């Protein structure tokens, strides 16, 4: 068996068995290395070498967590939650409007998630800030958190797949277009949004299925548990709310100017301290609390980098792709399907769409040209193959982020309540719509 397939399979099976994702990644990496013929020492060395690749991301999330706690201290998220709770109270008194409030909350979270990829590119940092204070309101509305996980994951992935701004500018222009052109396709005059429109439509179909069919019924949660963790009295005023908005803008500007989430988050946190929203004597404890909040994501991202390095060191990613090529012959339909499935496997293991495209483009593009796929179809194939697996991967920040917010009170399981629902609702439609795009463009 191919070592990459075995490693990813072992990691996923262990995760589904409720083994912690970090442990599953380590065991999967070691198993994959040994199956490929690497010695135990070489496997461990490769894993250790890869750990540094996730350090920057982990530190970014740690500082963003501290910034999120500072914003929480300002009362901005609780002010939003109080407004929503007042609406729920009015609905309880009149007996009407519950459905409208549910869809309003879903729409609000979706809009914020989409904005986090382009308008205010802070990625998942908004989730531990916005979602936990709303858990009590969600429970009162009997909103299924699996639905919210699907909504958030849609907002984290679809914008970079389709809109060439913010993170989408990096994914579509700097990575997808660049790698496709480097490997022999003339991209002048091609509209990358046209290539990715059908795959993005597949994501939308998955979202609509989740909202109107899979999770339209209510789900009960322990209100007492939420009250113990999130229904705390946060004192806020017009000044603290204004400073929160100013700090968000400052963090955004610094992040864009210096291309550093770490410095952007630090700038926002310092502003909170200087303005007095966060008292000087409390700053150290708050910063530590914030780092702890996203520490799990950081450790998983570091472990995922080690896992990815072992997979690269085995040399069997290329073997996996080439073996699928050997089974294709001249069958374009089969070629498109196999390329998408291999992309799914690679991304689910690595946990990053942005890292998958450079790996697969060097082989996919020449093969697709040989089989007669159009330039637009090639972009759709490579772009969809990269994005496949971002939803539904235990090691992806697009699933880790939603869990970090929804599990603040311990009532949301990462694998069964985030990973499995997002895999079913997004990867399966992406396979279908990506294949249709490759065959029709």
FENFENFEN-V904972 format. One record per backbone hydrogen bond with DSSP energy under -1.0 kcal/mol. NH is the residue of the N-H (numbers start at 1). CO is the residue of the C=O. Records with the same first field share a line. If there is no record, write none. Layout:
NH->CO + CO
This chain:
6->2
7->3
8->4
9->5
10->6
11->7
12->8
13->9
14->10
15->11
16->12
17->13
18->15
19->14
24->20
25->21
26->22
27->23
28->24
29->25
30->26
31->27
32->28
33->29
34->30
35->31
36->32
37->34
38->33
43->39
44->40
45->41
46->42
47->43
48->44
49->45
50->46
53->50
54->51
55->52
58->54
59->55
60->56
61->57
62->58
63->59
64->60
65->61
66->62
67->63
68->64
69->65
70->66
71->67
72->68
73->69
74->70
76->71
79->75
80->76
81->77
82->78
83->79
84->80
85->81
86->82
87->83
88->84
89->85
90->86
91->87
92->88
93->89
94->90
95->91
101->97
102->98
103->99
104->100
105->101
106->102
107->103
108->104
109->105
110->106
111->107
112->108
113->109
114->110
115->111
116->112
117->114
118->115
120->115
122->120
123->116
125->122
127->124
130->126
131->127
134->131
135->132
138->134
139->135
140->136
141->137
143->138
148->144
149->145
150->146
151->147
152->148
153->149
154->150
155->151
156->152
157->153
158->154
161->157
162->158
163->159
165->163
167->117
168->165
170->166
171->167
172->168
173->169
174->169
175->170
176->171
177->172
179->175
180->176
181->177
182->178
183->179
184->181
185->180
190->187
195->191
196->192
200->196
201->197
202->198
203->199
204->200
205->201
206->202
207->203
208->204
209->205
210->206
211->207
212->208
213->209
214->209
215->210
219->142
226->222
227->223
228->224
229->225
230->226
231->226
232->230
241->237
242->238
243->239
244->240
245->241
246->242
247->243
248->244
249->245
250->246
251->247
252->248
253->249
254->250
255->251
256->252
257->253
258->254
259->255
264->260
265->261
266->262
267->263
268->264
269->265
270->266
271->267
272->268
273->269
274->270
275->271
278->272
282->279
283->279
286->282
287->283
288->284
289->285
290->286
291->287
292->288
293->289
294->290
295->292
298->294
299->295
300->296
301->297
302->298
303->299
304->300
305->301
306->302
307->303
308->304
309->305
310->306
311->307
312->308
313->309
314->310
320->316
321->317
322->318
323->319
324->320
325->321
326->322
328->325
331->328
332->330
335->331
336->332
337->333
338->334
339->335
340->336
341->337
342->338
343->339
344->340
345->341
346->342
347->343
348->344
349->345
350->346
351->347
357->353
360->356
361->357
363->360
364->360
365->361
367->363
368->364
369->365
370->366
371->367
373->368
378->374
379->375
380->376
381->377
382->378
383->379
384->380
385->381
386->382
387->383
388->384
390->387
396->393
399->396
400->396
401->397
403->399
404->400
405->401
406->402
407->403
408->405
410->407
417->413
419->414
420->415
422->418
423->419
424->420
425->421
426->422
427->423
428->423
430->426
431->427
432->428
433->429
434->430
435->431
436->432
437->433
438->434
439->435
440->436
441->437
